[in-house]
Every structure is written in structure tokens, then in C-alpha cells.
């Protein structure tokens, strides 16, 4: 049984570490985890950079590189897969885009032609999250069929006001939508395809 060299071990461990860090983008964002786990991520990043440089040198010297190339290929495949997953080109075209800034968070709502929505949340320390699901529009009322957020701050029903270019989320005591644009009671519409 052939022993794995130190450089091969570094390539495998650092590639797996970089892939794990890349996957953390689905759980709050890579930069958030970089801050939270800097003591782990920084050495993995430095080892990966060393491994890439060492692999390039080994290619120039025409050494055997199967394990190192496989490890680096795994990481590059992960980068490509996640980039394709996040790409817009295979999603339905947007019909409405709206944003609501908060002190520490920005909410972006995207409604698509195929009846799907995407709710992007960008927060402090590079936190990010995405909620996806289905919606229907009944006259001027937007109804989400799937959760839009992890609490009831953003309701499952909104009023679409074309004249105010806003999605209103707050209701008064009688249950009618409050259509006076105030802080955190509406999304401002930045794009609306009326077709």
C-alpha cells in the first residue's frame, strides 16, 4: 500500500476544508463563518494556497499528481456547482423586484413569471439567507404559499400598490393595509414588469 505524502495530505485536507467553507454559504454565508471560525478557516486557506502553489510547481517538474489533482478538481467542481446553482440564467424571469432596508439587514423580494419567489436577506457581518417558494396574486394582493421568512416579521400577504411603487406589509387594527409609507412597513418596488 502506497503511503500518502505530506503534500498530498495537505492537498486533500485543505481541499475538503475549502469545500466545507464554500458550502457554509447555504447556512448564513462564507464571510460570516470566516469571522466566526477564523482560527480554523485561516490555516485551511493558507494550506490550500500552499497546496495550489506546490501542485503548480510539481506540474512544471512533471511529478505524479493524481491525488493532488483529484483533490483540487473536487474543490473546483464544488465552486462550479454552487455558481451554477446561484446563477440567474436558468431561473424564470423576474416580474417584480422590491427592497426593504433595515438598520442591520436588507430584504430583497423577487417575484418571477413562473409563480415562484426568492427572498434574499443580507445582514450584518455578511450574513445572508434565501427563502424560495410559490406565490399567487389576487387583484392587488400578493399571497405567499410558502414561508417568506423565519418569523412573522414579513407576513404571508402583502398589498401591491402600483401608484406608491410599494409592497405594503403592515395592517391597521381593522385589518386593512396601512398604505402610508413608513419605516419597515413596506418594500420599495425597484422593477415591475407589467406584462
C-alpha positions in Angstrom: 0.0 0.0 0.0 1.4 3.3 -1.1 1.9 6.0 1.6 0.4 9.4 1.0 3.0 12.2 1.0 2.7 15.2 3.2 1.9 17.4 0.2 -0.8 15.0 -0.9 -2.3 15.0 2.6 -2.3 18.8 2.6 -4.0 18.9 -0.8 -6.8 16.6 0.4 -7.3 18.2 3.8 -7.2 21.8 2.5 -9.5 21.0 -0.4 -12.1 19.3 1.9 -11.8 22.3 4.2 -12.3 24.8 1.4 -15.3 22.8 0.1 -16.8 22.8 3.6 -16.3 26.6 3.9 -17.8 27.0 0.4 -20.9 25.0 1.5 -21.3 27.3 4.5 -22.7 29.9 2.0 -26.0 28.0 2.3 -26.0 28.4 6.1 -25.6 32.1 6.6 -22.7 33.0 4.3 -19.0 32.3 3.9 -17.8 35.6 5.3 -19.9 35.1 8.5 -18.2 31.8 9.1 -14.9 33.3 8.3 -15.4 35.8 11.1 -16.8 33.1 13.5 -14.2 30.4 12.8 -11.2 32.4 11.7 -8.9 30.3 13.8 -9.9 27.2 11.7 -10.5 28.8 8.3 -7.4 30.9 8.1 -5.0 27.9 8.4 -7.1 25.9 5.9 -7.0 28.8 3.4 -3.2 29.2 3.8 -2.7 25.4 3.4 -4.9 25.5 0.3 -2.9 28.3 -1.2 0.4 26.5 -0.4 -1.1 23.3 -2.0 -2.1 25.1 -5.2 1.4 26.6 -5.5 3.1 23.3 -4.7 0.9 21.5 -7.2 1.8 24.0 -10.0 5.5 23.6 -9.2 5.0 19.8 -9.3 3.3 20.0 -12.7 6.2 22.0 -14.1 8.6 19.4 -12.7 6.4 16.6 -14.2 5.8 14.7 -11.0 2.9 12.3 -10.4 0.0 14.2 -9.1 -3.1 12.0 -9.2 -4.2 12.6 -5.6 -3.4 16.4 -5.6 -5.1 17.0 -8.9 -8.2 14.9 -7.7 -8.4 17.0 -4.5 -8.2 20.3 -6.3 -10.6 19.1 -9.0 -13.1 18.3 -6.3 -12.9 21.8 -4.9 -13.2 23.4 -8.4 -16.2 21.2 -9.2 -17.8 22.4 -5.9 -17.2 26.0 -6.9 -18.7 25.4 -10.4 -21.7 23.6 -9.0 -22.5 26.3 -6.4 -22.0 29.0 -9.0 -24.5 27.3 -11.4 -26.9 26.8 -8.5 -26.9 30.6 -7.8 -26.9 31.7 -11.4 -30.0 33.5 -12.7 -29.9 32.2 -16.3 -31.8 29.0 -15.5 -34.4 30.7 -13.3 -37.6 32.3 -14.6 -37.5 36.0 -15.5 -38.4 38.4 -12.7 -41.6 40.4 -12.9 -41.1 42.4 -9.7 -38.1 43.4 -7.5 -38.5 45.2 -4.3 -36.3 46.0 -1.3 -36.7 47.0 2.3 -33.6 48.2 4.1 -33.3 47.9 7.9 -30.6 49.2 10.2 -28.7 45.9 10.1 -30.5 43.9 7.4 -31.6 44.4 3.8 -34.5 42.4 2.4 -34.9 41.9 -1.3 -38.0 40.3 -2.8 -38.1 38.9 -6.3 -41.3 37.6 -7.9 -40.8 35.5 -11.0 -43.1 34.8 -14.1 -43.4 31.1 -13.2 -45.1 31.9 -9.9 -42.0 31.5 -7.7 -40.4 34.0 -5.4 -37.0 34.5 -4.0 -36.4 36.4 -0.8 -32.8 37.4 -0.2 -31.7 38.6 3.2 -28.4 40.4 3.7 -27.4 41.2 7.2 -24.7 42.4 9.5 -21.2 40.7 9.3 -22.0 39.5 5.8 -24.9 37.3 6.9 -27.1 36.0 4.1 -30.0 33.7 3.6 -32.5 32.9 0.9 -36.1 31.8 1.1 -37.8 30.4 -2.0 -41.3 29.3 -2.7 -44.5 29.9 -4.6 -46.9 32.9 -4.7 -50.2 34.0 -6.2 -51.6 37.4 -7.0 -55.3 38.1 -6.4 -56.0 41.6 -7.9 -53.7 43.8 -5.8 -53.0 41.3 -3.1 -49.8 39.2 -3.1 -50.2 35.9 -1.2 -47.2 33.7 -0.4 -47.9 30.0 -0.4 -44.5 29.2 1.3 -42.7 30.8 4.3 -41.1 34.1 3.3 -39.1 34.5 6.5 -38.2 32.5 9.6 -40.6 34.6 11.8 -43.8 36.6 11.3 -42.0 40.0 10.7 -42.8 39.6 7.0 -46.3 38.3 6.6 -47.6 35.9 4.1 -49.9 38.5 2.5 -48.9 41.9 1.1 -50.7 44.8 -0.8 -49.2 45.7 -4.2 -49.5 49.5 -4.6 -48.6 50.5 -8.1 -49.1 54.2 -7.5 -46.8 54.2 -4.4 -44.4 51.7 -6.1 -44.5 49.6 -2.9 -45.5 46.3 -1.3 -47.2 47.2 2.0 -46.9 44.6 4.8 -48.5 46.3 7.8 -52.2 46.3 8.7 -54.1 48.6 10.9 -56.4 47.4 13.8 -59.3 46.9 11.4 -57.2 44.6 9.2 -56.7 47.0 6.3 -53.3 47.6 4.9 -51.5 50.7 6.2 -50.6 52.5 2.9 -48.6 55.4 4.5 -45.0 54.6 3.6 -43.2 54.4 6.9 -40.0 52.8 8.2 -40.3 48.9 7.9 -43.9 48.8 6.8 -43.2 48.3 3.0 -40.9 47.1 0.3 -40.0 49.7 -2.3 -40.5 48.4 -5.8 -37.4 49.0 -8.0 -38.6 46.9 -11.0 -42.1 45.9 -12.1 -42.8 44.2 -15.4 -46.5 44.9 -16.0 -46.9 42.3 -18.8 
